[in-house]
C-alpha cells in the first residue's frame, strides 16, 4: 500500500519551491538570508512532522520562529553576561 501523504521533508521542499517567486522579488542582498531562513526550518523537521498540522507552512514557520527565538535568547544572555560587572 502506498503513502497518501508525502513525508514532511518532501512537503517542506515543495513549500520552499512555491516561495521561489517571493525570493526572486527580493533585493539581491536579501536572497541569501531568505535561503538561510528556510534552511533553519529543516533543523526541526522531525518536530514539524510530529505536530501533524493541516498546513505544511505552519510547521515550517513554527520551526523558523523557534530557531530564531533560541538564537535571540542566547544572544540576550551573552549580552547580559558581558554587561554584568
PDB file with one MODEL, atoms N, CA, C and O in Angstrom:
MODEL        1
ATOM      1  N   UNK A   1       0.843  -1.167   0.000  1.00  0.00           N
ATOM      2  CA  UNK A   1       0.000   0.000   0.000  1.00  0.00           C
ATOM      3  C   UNK A   1       0.895   1.239   0.000  1.00  0.00           C
ATOM      4  O   UNK A   1       1.831   1.317   0.795  1.00  0.00           O
ATOM      5  N   UNK A   2       0.628   2.190  -0.863  1.00  0.00           N
ATOM      6  CA  UNK A   2       1.452   3.388  -0.991  1.00  0.00           C
ATOM      7  C   UNK A   2       1.069   4.464   0.009  1.00  0.00           C
ATOM      8  O   UNK A   2       0.004   4.428   0.625  1.00  0.00           O
ATOM      9  N   UNK A   3       1.954   5.400   0.145  1.00  0.00           N
ATOM     10  CA  UNK A   3       1.697   6.534   1.037  1.00  0.00           C
ATOM     11  C   UNK A   3       0.714   7.492   0.391  1.00  0.00           C
ATOM     12  O   UNK A   3       0.760   7.716  -0.819  1.00  0.00           O
ATOM     13  N   UNK A   4      -0.152   8.042   1.175  1.00  0.00           N
ATOM     14  CA  UNK A   4      -1.083   9.039   0.658  1.00  0.00           C
ATOM     15  C   UNK A   4      -0.630  10.452   1.006  1.00  0.00           C
ATOM     16  O   UNK A   4      -1.039  11.420   0.366  1.00  0.00           O
ATOM     17  N   UNK A   5       0.221  10.562   2.028  1.00  0.00           N
ATOM     18  CA  UNK A   5       0.726  11.856   2.457  1.00  0.00           C
ATOM     19  C   UNK A   5       2.242  11.831   2.300  1.00  0.00           C
ATOM     20  O   UNK A   5       2.900  10.930   2.819  1.00  0.00           O
ATOM     21  N   UNK A   6       2.806  12.814   1.586  1.00  0.00           N
ATOM     22  CA  UNK A   6       4.264  12.819   1.428  1.00  0.00           C
ATOM     23  C   UNK A   6       4.946  13.074   2.764  1.00  0.00           C
ATOM     24  O   UNK A   6       4.357  13.669   3.667  1.00  0.00           O
ATOM     25  N   UNK A   7       6.199  12.616   2.887  1.00  0.00           N
ATOM     26  CA  UNK A   7       6.931  12.871   4.123  1.00  0.00           C
ATOM     27  C   UNK A   7       7.063  14.381   4.303  1.00  0.00           C
ATOM     28  O   UNK A   7       6.955  15.143   3.342  1.00  0.00           O
ATOM     29  N   UNK A   8       7.295  14.799   5.532  1.00  0.00           N
ATOM     30  CA  UNK A   8       7.374  16.236   5.783  1.00  0.00           C
ATOM     31  C   UNK A   8       8.576  16.835   5.079  1.00  0.00           C
ATOM     32  O   UNK A   8       8.529  17.989   4.654  1.00  0.00           O
ATOM     33  N   UNK A   9       9.654  16.070   4.949  1.00  0.00           N
ATOM     34  CA  UNK A   9      10.836  16.587   4.237  1.00  0.00           C
ATOM     35  C   UNK A   9      10.489  16.927   2.800  1.00  0.00           C
ATOM     36  O   UNK A   9      10.897  17.970   2.289  1.00  0.00           O
ATOM     37  N   UNK A  10       9.743  16.057   2.152  1.00  0.00           N
ATOM     38  CA  UNK A  10       9.326  16.303   0.770  1.00  0.00           C
ATOM     39  C   UNK A  10       8.346  17.473   0.716  1.00  0.00           C
ATOM     40  O   UNK A  10       8.467  18.351  -0.139  1.00  0.00           O
ATOM     41  N   UNK A  11       7.387  17.480   1.622  1.00  0.00           N
ATOM     42  CA  UNK A  11       6.397  18.563   1.654  1.00  0.00           C
ATOM     43  C   UNK A  11       7.073  19.908   1.914  1.00  0.00           C
ATOM     44  O   UNK A  11       6.680  20.926   1.344  1.00  0.00           O
ATOM     45  N   UNK A  12       8.080  19.907   2.767  1.00  0.00           N
ATOM     46  CA  UNK A  12       8.808  21.137   3.067  1.00  0.00           C
ATOM     47  C   UNK A  12       9.547  21.640   1.828  1.00  0.00           C
ATOM     48  O   UNK A  12       9.548  22.839   1.549  1.00  0.00           O
ATOM     49  N   UNK A  13      10.163  20.743   1.097  1.00  0.00           N
ATOM     50  CA  UNK A  13      10.857  21.121  -0.144  1.00  0.00           C
ATOM     51  C   UNK A  13       9.863  21.685  -1.159  1.00  0.00           C
ATOM     52  O   UNK A  13      10.170  22.644  -1.867  1.00  0.00           O
ATOM     53  N   UNK A  14       8.687  21.096  -1.226  1.00  0.00           N
ATOM     54  CA  UNK A  14       7.655  21.609  -2.136  1.00  0.00           C
ATOM     55  C   UNK A  14       7.207  23.009  -1.714  1.00  0.00           C
ATOM     56  O   UNK A  14       7.030  23.891  -2.554  1.00  0.00           O
ATOM     57  N   UNK A  15       7.030  23.200  -0.431  1.00  0.00           N
ATOM     58  CA  UNK A  15       6.617  24.515   0.077  1.00  0.00           C
ATOM     59  C   UNK A  15       7.681  25.559  -0.238  1.00  0.00           C
ATOM     60  O   UNK A  15       7.362  26.657  -0.693  1.00  0.00           O
ATOM     61  N   UNK A  16       8.937  25.222   0.002  1.00  0.00           N
ATOM     62  CA  UNK A  16      10.028  26.158  -0.291  1.00  0.00           C
ATOM     63  C   UNK A  16      10.052  26.505  -1.779  1.00  0.00           C
ATOM     64  O   UNK A  16      10.288  27.656  -2.149  1.00  0.00           O
ATOM     65  N   UNK A  17       9.811  25.521  -2.619  1.00  0.00           N
ATOM     66  CA  UNK A  17       9.789  25.764  -4.067  1.00  0.00           C
ATOM     67  C   UNK A  17       8.664  26.726  -4.452  1.00  0.00           C
ATOM     68  O   UNK A  17       8.811  27.522  -5.380  1.00  0.00           O
ATOM     69  N   UNK A  18       7.550  26.649  -3.740  1.00  0.00           N
ATOM     70  CA  UNK A  18       6.426  27.531  -4.034  1.00  0.00           C
ATOM     71  C   UNK A  18       6.709  28.994  -3.661  1.00  0.00           C
ATOM     72  O   UNK A  18       5.987  29.892  -4.091  1.00  0.00           O
ATOM     73  N   UNK A  19       7.741  29.229  -2.874  1.00  0.00           N
ATOM     74  CA  UNK A  19       8.112  30.591  -2.477  1.00  0.00           C
ATOM     75  C   UNK A  19       9.209  31.172  -3.364  1.00  0.00           C
ATOM     76  O   UNK A  19       9.757  32.229  -3.051  1.00  0.00           O
ATOM     77  N   UNK A  20       9.536  30.494  -4.468  1.00  0.00           N
ATOM     78  CA  UNK A  20      10.583  30.984  -5.371  1.00  0.00           C
ATOM     79  C   UNK A  20      10.283  32.373  -5.916  1.00  0.00           C
ATOM     80  O   UNK A  20      11.183  33.207  -6.011  1.00  0.00           O
ATOM     81  N   UNK A  21       9.036  32.628  -6.273  1.00  0.00           N
ATOM     82  CA  UNK A  21       8.711  33.944  -6.839  1.00  0.00           C
ATOM     83  C   UNK A  21       8.901  35.045  -5.794  1.00  0.00           C
ATOM     84  O   UNK A  21       9.286  36.163  -6.137  1.00  0.00           O
ATOM     85  N   UNK A  22       8.636  34.736  -4.528  1.00  0.00           N
ATOM     86  CA  UNK A  22       8.892  35.703  -3.452  1.00  0.00           C
ATOM     87  C   UNK A  22      10.385  35.999  -3.382  1.00  0.00           C
ATOM     88  O   UNK A  22      10.799  37.155  -3.303  1.00  0.00           O
ATOM     89  N   UNK A  23      11.182  34.940  -3.412  1.00  0.00           N
ATOM     90  CA  UNK A  23      12.637  35.098  -3.354  1.00  0.00           C
ATOM     91  C   UNK A  23      13.147  35.909  -4.541  1.00  0.00           C
ATOM     92  O   UNK A  23      14.011  36.772  -4.380  1.00  0.00           O
ATOM     93  N   UNK A  24      12.622  35.639  -5.719  1.00  0.00           N
ATOM     94  CA  UNK A  24      13.056  36.376  -6.909  1.00  0.00           C
ATOM     95  C   UNK A  24      12.768  37.868  -6.793  1.00  0.00           C
ATOM     96  O   UNK A  24      13.506  38.687  -7.341  1.00  0.00           O
ATOM     97  N   UNK A  25      11.708  38.223  -6.091  1.00  0.00           N
ATOM     98  CA  UNK A  25      11.326  39.627  -5.938  1.00  0.00           C
ATOM     99  C   UNK A  25      12.155  40.356  -4.875  1.00  0.00           C
ATOM    100  O   UNK A  25      12.120  41.584  -4.797  1.00  0.00           O
ATOM    101  N   UNK A  26      12.892  39.612  -4.064  1.00  0.00           N
ATOM    102  CA  UNK A  26      13.711  40.234  -3.026  1.00  0.00           C
ATOM    103  C   UNK A  26      14.930  40.910  -3.639  1.00  0.00           C
ATOM    104  O   UNK A  26      15.391  40.505  -4.706  1.00  0.00           O
ATOM    105  N   UNK A  27      15.454  41.932  -2.977  1.00  0.00           N
ATOM    106  CA  UNK A  27      16.720  42.512  -3.421  1.00  0.00           C
ATOM    107  C   UNK A  27      17.824  41.449  -3.355  1.00  0.00           C
ATOM    108  O   UNK A  27      17.768  40.532  -2.535  1.00  0.00           O
ATOM    109  N   UNK A  28      18.801  41.584  -4.212  1.00  0.00           N
ATOM    110  CA  UNK A  28      19.875  40.589  -4.312  1.00  0.00           C
ATOM    111  C   UNK A  28      20.521  40.285  -2.958  1.00  0.00           C
ATOM    112  O   UNK A  28      20.815  39.130  -2.648  1.00  0.00           O
ATOM    113  N   UNK A  29      20.739  41.334  -2.155  1.00  0.00           N
ATOM    114  CA  UNK A  29      21.423  41.138  -0.869  1.00  0.00           C
ATOM    115  C   UNK A  29      20.559  40.396   0.161  1.00  0.00           C
ATOM    116  O   UNK A  29      21.085  39.946   1.179  1.00  0.00           O
ATOM    117  N   UNK A  30      19.260  40.260  -0.076  1.00  0.00           N
ATOM    118  CA  UNK A  30      18.370  39.571   0.860  1.00  0.00           C
ATOM    119  C   UNK A  30      18.111  38.107   0.502  1.00  0.00           C
ATOM    120  O   UNK A  30      17.582  37.358   1.323  1.00  0.00           O
ATOM    121  N   UNK A  31      18.472  37.697  -0.695  1.00  0.00           N
ATOM    122  CA  UNK A  31      18.165  36.335  -1.147  1.00  0.00           C
ATOM    123  C   UNK A  31      18.873  35.269  -0.317  1.00  0.00           C
ATOM    124  O   UNK A  31      18.284  34.232  -0.012  1.00  0.00           O
ATOM    125  N   UNK A  32      20.118  35.512   0.046  1.00  0.00           N
ATOM    126  CA  UNK A  32      20.854  34.539   0.857  1.00  0.00           C
ATOM    127  C   UNK A  32      20.223  34.407   2.246  1.00  0.00           C
ATOM    128  O   UNK A  32      20.125  33.304   2.784  1.00  0.00           O
ATOM    129  N   UNK A  33      19.801  35.527   2.818  1.00  0.00           N
ATOM    130  CA  UNK A  33      19.146  35.484   4.133  1.00  0.00           C
ATOM    131  C   UNK A  33      17.847  34.692   4.059  1.00  0.00           C
ATOM    132  O   UNK A  33      17.519  33.942   4.979  1.00  0.00           O
ATOM    133  N   UNK A  34      17.112  34.858   2.972  1.00  0.00           N
ATOM    134  CA  UNK A  34      15.863  34.104   2.796  1.00  0.00           C
ATOM    135  C   UNK A  34      16.153  32.604   2.723  1.00  0.00           C
ATOM    136  O   UNK A  34      15.451  31.802   3.339  1.00  0.00           O
ATOM    137  N   UNK A  35      17.186  32.229   1.971  1.00  0.00           N
ATOM    138  CA  UNK A  35      17.571  30.812   1.890  1.00  0.00           C
ATOM    139  C   UNK A  35      17.976  30.264   3.254  1.00  0.00           C
ATOM    140  O   UNK A  35      17.607  29.147   3.615  1.00  0.00           O
ATOM    141  N   UNK A  36      18.734  31.051   4.007  1.00  0.00           N
ATOM    142  CA  UNK A  36      19.152  30.618   5.349  1.00  0.00           C
ATOM    143  C   UNK A  36      17.945  30.434   6.262  1.00  0.00           C
ATOM    144  O   UNK A  36      17.887  29.488   7.048  1.00  0.00           O
ATOM    145  N   UNK A  37      16.985  31.343   6.149  1.00  0.00           N
ATOM    146  CA  UNK A  37      15.780  31.244   6.971  1.00  0.00           C
ATOM    147  C   UNK A  37      15.027  29.951   6.660  1.00  0.00           C
ATOM    148  O   UNK A  37      14.627  29.228   7.573  1.00  0.00           O
ATOM    149  N   UNK A  38      14.836  29.660   5.377  1.00  0.00           N
ATOM    150  CA  UNK A  38      14.142  28.421   5.016  1.00  0.00           C
ATOM    151  C   UNK A  38      14.938  27.193   5.447  1.00  0.00           C
ATOM    152  O   UNK A  38      14.359  26.181   5.842  1.00  0.00           O
ATOM    153  N   UNK A  39      16.255  27.281   5.373  1.00  0.00           N
ATOM    154  CA  UNK A  39      17.096  26.154   5.790  1.00  0.00           C
ATOM    155  C   UNK A  39      16.961  25.871   7.282  1.00  0.00           C
ATOM    156  O   UNK A  39      17.069  24.721   7.710  1.00  0.00           O
ATOM    157  N   UNK A  40      16.726  26.916   8.077  1.00  0.00           N
ATOM    158  CA  UNK A  40      16.597  26.694   9.516  1.00  0.00           C
ATOM    159  C   UNK A  40      15.380  25.833   9.845  1.00  0.00           C
ATOM    160  O   UNK A  40      15.358  25.162  10.878  1.00  0.00           O
ATOM    161  N   UNK A  41      14.379  25.844   8.987  1.00  0.00           N
ATOM    162  CA  UNK A  41      13.200  25.000   9.215  1.00  0.00           C
ATOM    163  C   UNK A  41      13.567  23.518   9.147  1.00  0.00           C
ATOM    164  O   UNK A  41      12.935  22.693   9.807  1.00  0.00           O
ATOM    165  N   UNK A  42      14.576  23.180   8.360  1.00  0.00           N
ATOM    166  CA  UNK A  42      14.991  21.776   8.216  1.00  0.00           C
ATOM    167  C   UNK A  42      15.590  21.209   9.496  1.00  0.00           C
ATOM    168  O   UNK A  42      15.627  19.993   9.683  1.00  0.00           O
ATOM    169  N   UNK A  43      16.059  22.092  10.381  1.00  0.00           N
ATOM    170  CA  UNK A  43      16.639  21.630  11.640  1.00  0.00           C
ATOM    171  C   UNK A  43      15.603  20.951  12.536  1.00  0.00           C
ATOM    172  O   UNK A  43      15.949  20.138  13.393  1.00  0.00           O
ATOM    173  N   UNK A  44      14.343  21.289  12.332  1.00  0.00           N
ATOM    174  CA  UNK A  44      13.276  20.808  13.205  1.00  0.00           C
ATOM    175  C   UNK A  44      12.221  20.028  12.422  1.00  0.00           C
ATOM    176  O   UNK A  44      11.042  20.039  12.775  1.00  0.00           O
ATOM    177  N   UNK A  45      12.651  19.356  11.367  1.00  0.00           N
ATOM    178  CA  UNK A  45      11.703  18.657  10.504  1.00  0.00           C
ATOM    179  C   UNK A  45      10.987  17.534  11.262  1.00  0.00           C
ATOM    180  O   UNK A  45       9.815  17.266  10.996  1.00  0.00           O
ATOM    181  N   UNK A  46      11.659  16.888  12.184  1.00  0.00           N
ATOM    182  CA  UNK A  46      11.009  15.820  12.959  1.00  0.00           C
ATOM    183  C   UNK A  46       9.908  16.382  13.845  1.00  0.00           C
ATOM    184  O   UNK A  46       8.826  15.803  13.943  1.00  0.00           O
ATOM    185  N   UNK A  47      10.184  17.504  14.487  1.00  0.00           N
ATOM    186  CA  UNK A  47       9.171  18.129  15.339  1.00  0.00           C
ATOM    187  C   UNK A  47       7.995  18.625  14.503  1.00  0.00           C
ATOM    188  O   UNK A  47       6.839  18.471  14.897  1.00  0.00           O
ATOM    189  N   UNK A  48       8.291  19.218  13.356  1.00  0.00           N
ATOM    190  CA  UNK A  48       7.228  19.705  12.479  1.00  0.00           C
ATOM    191  C   UNK A  48       6.361  18.559  11.982  1.00  0.00           C
ATOM    192  O   UNK A  48       5.143  18.694  11.871  1.00  0.00           O
ATOM    193  N   UNK A  49       6.982  17.456  11.690  1.00  0.00           N
ATOM    194  CA  UNK A  49       6.249  16.282  11.233  1.00  0.00           C
ATOM    195  C   UNK A  49       5.363  15.730  12.348  1.00  0.00           C
ATOM    196  O   UNK A  49       4.233  15.305  12.105  1.00  0.00           O
ATOM    197  N   UNK A  50       5.883  15.743  13.554  1.00  0.00           N
ATOM    198  CA  UNK A  50       5.128  15.217  14.692  1.00  0.00           C
ATOM    199  C   UNK A  50       3.931  16.094  15.047  1.00  0.00           C
ATOM    200  O   UNK A  50       2.972  15.617  15.655  1.00  0.00           O
ATOM    201  N   UNK A  51       3.979  17.364  14.675  1.00  0.00           N
ATOM    202  CA  UNK A  51       2.894  18.282  15.005  1.00  0.00           C
ATOM    203  C   UNK A  51       1.617  17.973  14.235  1.00  0.00           C
ATOM    204  O   UNK A  51       0.528  18.319  14.693  1.00  0.00           O
ATOM    205  N   UNK A  52       1.724  17.338  13.091  1.00  0.00           N
ATOM    206  CA  UNK A  52       0.586  16.930  12.259  1.00  0.00           C
ATOM    207  C   UNK A  52      -0.406  18.080  12.068  1.00  0.00           C
ATOM    208  O   UNK A  52      -1.558  17.999  12.495  1.00  0.00           O
ATOM    209  N   UNK A  53       0.052  19.128  11.435  1.00  0.00           N
ATOM    210  CA  UNK A  53      -0.801  20.271  11.134  1.00  0.00           C
ATOM    211  C   UNK A  53      -1.402  20.085   9.739  1.00  0.00           C
ATOM    212  O   UNK A  53      -0.879  19.317   8.931  1.00  0.00           O
ATOM    213  N   UNK A  54      -2.481  20.779   9.464  1.00  0.00           N
ATOM    214  CA  UNK A  54      -3.115  20.665   8.151  1.00  0.00           C
ATOM    215  C   UNK A  54      -2.331  21.405   7.081  1.00  0.00           C
ATOM    216  O   UNK A  54      -2.486  21.125   5.892  1.00  0.00           O
ATOM    217  N   UNK A  55      -1.499  22.338   7.491  1.00  0.00           N
ATOM    218  CA  UNK A  55      -0.708  23.116   6.549  1.00  0.00           C
ATOM    219  C   UNK A  55       0.776  22.872   6.802  1.00  0.00           C
ATOM    220  O   UNK A  55       1.252  23.053   7.923  1.00  0.00           O
ATOM    221  N   UNK A  56       1.494  22.470   5.787  1.00  0.00           N
ATOM    222  CA  UNK A  56       2.942  22.263   5.944  1.00  0.00           C
ATOM    223  C   UNK A  56       3.632  23.580   6.275  1.00  0.00           C
ATOM    224  O   UNK A  56       4.673  23.595   6.932  1.00  0.00           O
ATOM    225  N   UNK A  57       3.044  24.696   5.813  1.00  0.00           N
ATOM    226  CA  UNK A  57       3.613  26.012   6.076  1.00  0.00           C
ATOM    227  C   UNK A  57       3.638  26.307   7.575  1.00  0.00           C
ATOM    228  O   UNK A  57       4.591  26.906   8.073  1.00  0.00           O
ATOM    229  N   UNK A  58       2.606  25.893   8.289  1.00  0.00           N
ATOM    230  CA  UNK A  58       2.559  26.124   9.740  1.00  0.00           C
ATOM    231  C   UNK A  58       3.752  25.494  10.445  1.00  0.00           C
ATOM    232  O   UNK A  58       4.377  26.122  11.299  1.00  0.00           O
ATOM    233  N   UNK A  59       4.061  24.271  10.092  1.00  0.00           N
ATOM    234  CA  UNK A  59       5.202  23.585  10.706  1.00  0.00           C
ATOM    235  C   UNK A  59       6.514  24.273  10.392  1.00  0.00           C
ATOM    236  O   UNK A  59       7.383  24.405  11.255  1.00  0.00           O
ATOM    237  N   UNK A  60       6.653  24.713   9.141  1.00  0.00           N
ATOM    238  CA  UNK A  60       7.876  25.409   8.752  1.00  0.00           C
ATOM    239  C   UNK A  60       8.016  26.728   9.502  1.00  0.00           C
ATOM    240  O   UNK A  60       9.096  27.050   9.998  1.00  0.00           O
ATOM    241  N   UNK A  61       6.947  27.478   9.587  1.00  0.00           N
ATOM    242  CA  UNK A  61       7.010  28.782  10.253  1.00  0.00           C
ATOM    243  C   UNK A  61       7.297  28.608  11.741  1.00  0.00           C
ATOM    244  O   UNK A  61       8.093  29.361  12.301  1.00  0.00           O
ATOM    245  N   UNK A  62       6.676  27.647  12.381  1.00  0.00           N
ATOM    246  CA  UNK A  62       6.942  27.418  13.800  1.00  0.00           C
ATOM    247  C   UNK A  62       8.408  27.022  14.006  1.00  0.00           C
ATOM    248  O   UNK A  62       9.036  27.469  14.966  1.00  0.00           O
ATOM    249  N   UNK A  63       8.950  26.200  13.128  1.00  0.00           N
ATOM    250  CA  UNK A  63      10.350  25.803  13.225  1.00  0.00           C
ATOM    251  C   UNK A  63      11.268  27.014  13.071  1.00  0.00           C
ATOM    252  O   UNK A  63      12.238  27.162  13.815  1.00  0.00           O
ATOM    253  N   UNK A  64      10.961  27.877  12.107  1.00  0.00           N
ATOM    254  CA  UNK A  64      11.772  29.080  11.884  1.00  0.00           C
ATOM    255  C   UNK A  64      11.678  30.015  13.087  1.00  0.00           C
ATOM    256  O   UNK A  64      12.690  30.541  13.550  1.00  0.00           O
ATOM    257  N   UNK A  65      10.476  30.219  13.584  1.00  0.00           N
ATOM    258  CA  UNK A  65      10.292  31.087  14.758  1.00  0.00           C
ATOM    259  C   UNK A  65      11.048  30.521  15.957  1.00  0.00           C
ATOM    260  O   UNK A  65      11.725  31.261  16.671  1.00  0.00           O
ATOM    261  N   UNK A  66      10.937  29.220  16.179  1.00  0.00           N
ATOM    262  CA  UNK A  66      11.614  28.589  17.307  1.00  0.00           C
ATOM    263  C   UNK A  66      13.123  28.743  17.189  1.00  0.00           C
ATOM    264  O   UNK A  66      13.796  29.065  18.168  1.00  0.00           O
ATOM    265  N   UNK A  67      13.653  28.515  16.001  1.00  0.00           N
ATOM    266  CA  UNK A  67      15.101  28.650  15.786  1.00  0.00           C
ATOM    267  C   UNK A  67      15.559  30.075  16.080  1.00  0.00           C
ATOM    268  O   UNK A  67      16.570  30.280  16.751  1.00  0.00           O
ATOM    269  N   UNK A  68      14.819  31.051  15.580  1.00  0.00           N
ATOM    270  CA  UNK A  68      15.198  32.437  15.817  1.00  0.00           C
ATOM    271  C   UNK A  68      15.015  32.832  17.282  1.00  0.00           C
ATOM    272  O   UNK A  68      15.771  33.652  17.803  1.00  0.00           O
ATOM    273  N   UNK A  69      14.030  32.262  17.935  1.00  0.00           N
ATOM    274  CA  UNK A  69      13.841  32.517  19.367  1.00  0.00           C
ATOM    275  C   UNK A  69      15.051  32.012  20.155  1.00  0.00           C
ATOM    276  O   UNK A  69      15.556  32.705  21.039  1.00  0.00           O
ATOM    277  N   UNK A  70      15.511  30.805  19.832  1.00  0.00           N
ATOM    278  CA  UNK A  70      16.685  30.254  20.510  1.00  0.00           C
ATOM    279  C   UNK A  70      17.902  31.151  20.318  1.00  0.00           C
ATOM    280  O   UNK A  70      18.637  31.417  21.269  1.00  0.00           O
ATOM    281  N   UNK A  71      18.114  31.614  19.102  1.00  0.00           N
ATOM    282  CA  UNK A  71      19.248  32.496  18.828  1.00  0.00           C
ATOM    283  C   UNK A  71      19.110  33.800  19.611  1.00  0.00           C
ATOM    284  O   UNK A  71      20.080  34.286  20.193  1.00  0.00           O
ATOM    285  N   UNK A  72      17.921  34.354  19.622  1.00  0.00           N
ATOM    286  CA  UNK A  72      17.674  35.610  20.320  1.00  0.00           C
ATOM    287  C   UNK A  72      17.916  35.481  21.819  1.00  0.00           C
ATOM    288  O   UNK A  72      18.553  36.348  22.417  1.00  0.00           O
ATOM    289  N   UNK A  73      17.417  34.412  22.434  1.00  0.00           N
ATOM    290  CA  UNK A  73      17.596  34.257  23.876  1.00  0.00           C
ATOM    291  C   UNK A  73      19.064  34.006  24.227  1.00  0.00           C
ATOM    292  O   UNK A  73      19.544  34.494  25.250  1.00  0.00           O
ATOM    293  N   UNK A  74      19.779  33.254  23.392  1.00  0.00           N
ATOM    294  CA  UNK A  74      21.213  33.035  23.637  1.00  0.00           C
ATOM    295  C   UNK A  74      21.994  34.341  23.508  1.00  0.00           C
ATOM    296  O   UNK A  74      22.891  34.616  24.304  1.00  0.00           O
ATOM    297  N   UNK A  75      21.652  35.128  22.518  1.00  0.00           N
ATOM    298  CA  UNK A  75      22.324  36.413  22.312  1.00  0.00           C
ATOM    299  C   UNK A  75      22.044  37.351  23.481  1.00  0.00           C
ATOM    300  O   UNK A  75      22.954  38.022  23.968  1.00  0.00           O
ATOM    301  N   UNK A  76      20.796  37.403  23.931  1.00  0.00           N
ATOM    302  CA  UNK A  76      20.439  38.261  25.058  1.00  0.00           C
ATOM    303  C   UNK A  76      21.194  37.836  26.316  1.00  0.00           C
ATOM    304  O   UNK A  76      21.650  38.686  27.081  1.00  0.00           O
ATOM    305  N   UNK A  77      21.326  36.545  26.533  1.00  0.00           N
ATOM    306  CA  UNK A  77      22.064  36.054  27.702  1.00  0.00           C
ATOM    307  C   UNK A  77      23.542  36.434  27.610  1.00  0.00           C
ATOM    308  O   UNK A  77      24.152  36.809  28.612  1.00  0.00           O
ATOM    309  N   UNK A  78      24.107  36.339  26.423  1.00  0.00           N
ATOM    310  CA  UNK A  78      25.510  36.706  26.236  1.00  0.00           C
ATOM    311  C   UNK A  78      25.711  38.203  26.477  1.00  0.00           C
ATOM    312  O   UNK A  78      26.717  38.604  27.063  1.00  0.00           O
ATOM    313  N   UNK A  79      24.769  39.026  26.033  1.00  0.00           N
ATOM    314  CA  UNK A  79      24.877  40.473  26.251  1.00  0.00           C
ATOM    315  C   UNK A  79      24.776  40.770  27.744  1.00  0.00           C
ATOM    316  O   UNK A  79      25.512  41.611  28.259  1.00  0.00           O
ATOM    317  N   UNK A  80      23.864  40.081  28.445  1.00  0.00           N
ATOM    318  CA  UNK A  80      23.744  40.289  29.897  1.00  0.00           C
ATOM    319  C   UNK A  80      25.032  39.906  30.618  1.00  0.00           C
ATOM    320  O   UNK A  80      25.458  40.595  31.545  1.00  0.00           O
ATOM    321  N   UNK A  81      25.653  38.801  30.192  1.00  0.00           N
ATOM    322  CA  UNK A  81      26.908  38.369  30.828  1.00  0.00           C
ATOM    323  C   UNK A  81      28.014  39.401  30.587  1.00  0.00           C
ATOM    324  O   UNK A  81      28.810  39.680  31.483  1.00  0.00           O
ATOM    325  N   UNK A  82      28.061  39.959  29.391  1.00  0.00           N
ATOM    326  CA  UNK A  82      29.073  40.962  29.065  1.00  0.00           C
ATOM    327  C   UNK A  82      28.838  42.257  29.833  1.00  0.00           C
ATOM    328  O   UNK A  82      29.791  42.935  30.219  1.00  0.00           O
ATOM    329  N   UNK A  83      27.578  42.599  30.054  1.00  0.00           N
ATOM    330  CA  UNK A  83      27.230  43.849  30.733  1.00  0.00           C
ATOM    331  C   UNK A  83      27.377  43.743  32.251  1.00  0.00           C
ATOM    332  O   UNK A  83      27.475  44.763  32.934  1.00  0.00           O
ATOM    333  N   UNK A  84      27.394  42.534  32.779  1.00  0.00           N
ATOM    334  CA  UNK A  84      27.470  42.345  34.239  1.00  0.00           C
ATOM    335  C   UNK A  84      28.864  42.753  34.733  1.00  0.00           C
ATOM    336  O   UNK A  84      29.869  42.455  34.088  1.00  0.00           O
ATOM    337  N   UNK A  85      28.913  43.437  35.885  1.00  0.00           N
ATOM    338  CA  UNK A  85      30.217  43.875  36.433  1.00  0.00           C
ATOM    339  C   UNK A  85      31.051  42.736  36.950  1.00  0.00           C
ATOM    340  O   UNK A  85      32.161  42.954  37.435  1.00  0.00           O
TER     341      UNK A  85
ENDMDL
END
